[in-house]
């Protein structure tokens, strides 16, 4: 023991000497099997570490001397930390990026474009869900290697539906079918404290973004410069939720704040739950999991769901850029993404690699999520400073959903303030 | 738990100072130079204070006059941020909420004094056990405390509303009704800081000479009379100290509020504290210049309140 501690400083010096010699060699030249480098990989989801470690092990079979260190920061601190690192030019070499934050980093020259990887054929964007390529492109350059994707569908509890005498939902359901079913459950099973539907209404991804699109409205104009909230169709999409709460089909906002929407569903206190791919693991582990299944979202003017996914990006200031890009490209390969799916970590963005994800929970019809992505998925709305207007959404929309103001009134105020925020970008 | 603003007030005498022995001559202001040694002794602390408190305050002051991008790169905009702040109704609401919270926490100090008195009864068995018990909430992680209270306050399934329902009261949604929410958070804050008051005031009680009580008993004073005429005046220096600390902690309300209210709370906008708005502007909305202006507002408000507390101490604090 003693000997080791005495030798430790020596080993450290040796290691430093090694890295300092090898770093320049790997920095600008093309990466080869012999390239030596140490790169950091920042993520926020601890559950995905085993799958990513398996990815790294396979990556090291090709590049045995590139060491990849995973750096986990919990979601709550991830963006704060990343921004501090960006301000100090110490961003991790490779890191996870999401839609709402992407343009902020790309526009401020923090990310390395993938142009060289695409030009030399290492990466073929056609292999990935197109909406995701668009999501991670800025000024006609792609920066992010799509990692996975999530769409939103209608989860239901078949035991509760049977008890209330309501049919199981299918792909023909309209808003009306859904609203009637939810109301019937609330009315029939009121004495057990069971409601029709519970959905997260802070942030639109699970609930109102989908209904806005289904009604034919929009959250953000296509060029990302004006708000869609003053469009009557958008207002209709918001009204849908205000009505569900007003007629008792859904718990009130206060109830949803005290007991979060997923807890209502996993405790068999609601029949329906609008949520995405990310809920699969939680619902598969829930005590009532065998009662649950998933169906397409109900439709209004059209079928629609928002689609969002993560991407792996490389820091523009990385000192081992070629090694980092090699790792970024590897994470996009069919092999790497299939492994992710097999280990149940995520639903891969590589088209056709998702079979393993579908098979991961046998009693859920998970094809629904893939069908939606293929046929009627709309990109998650983002602009250069997405957080500036999502904060306004979260400030104003509760007043509409709780009925303290009319939906139209709130939506118009939201549109005005959102346009101001967009103009400031 | 820092006396951060103590230094900004510039008061010569710390509140917990021991009394100065009375000498024949009135104490003269010291003018002789003690050499550099004392400075050397305080240097480690001084460096820390300068590097981690004073310098950031100066920087924040500078940032509050700029528009700062998410990745740095500031641009001087003069008083723009302060103008925005004056026009921002949320900041006014947050100031009121912060005051409500602080007042509730302050209301816990008399309770702490009573409890300290009870715990310090001579001959009480398990006295130190009680002291530990009362002090525990103070050292527990605020988020852990908040999680437990979230369950107690839960409108549909919480134990508080269940107990109220037994006596026929239909309890509200404590943490998600505007108005109720900040009071609910305040009650938790008061409960969590009781232990601190009990420990400090308990120590002060122990320093009171038993001879005073013996003399009072001989004169026929009741227990209550002894408490109000001997105990309270003699612990005023400690009461003053606890008050200062509680006010400063009250104005820095963030973690309890953040953890108890959660992110899905419809009453959040009406229940924000000043530090909550600061956090939201700095780290969610990326408007660090504006956030710095709010930070300066918090500093100034705490400074003013603490200054007046020190002014008023002459009226009620007795340094034997």
Interface residues (C-beta under 8 A of the other chain):
Chain A: X79 X80 X83 X86 X87 X104 X108 X110 X193 X200 X201 X202 X253 X254 X255 X256 X257 X258 X259 X260 X261 X385 X387 X388 X391 X394 X395 X398 X401 X402
Chain B: X69 X70 X71 X72 X150 X153 X154 X155 X156 X157 X158 X173 X175 X176 X177 X261 X262 X263 X264 X265 X266 X267 X268 X269 X280 X283 X284 X285 X286
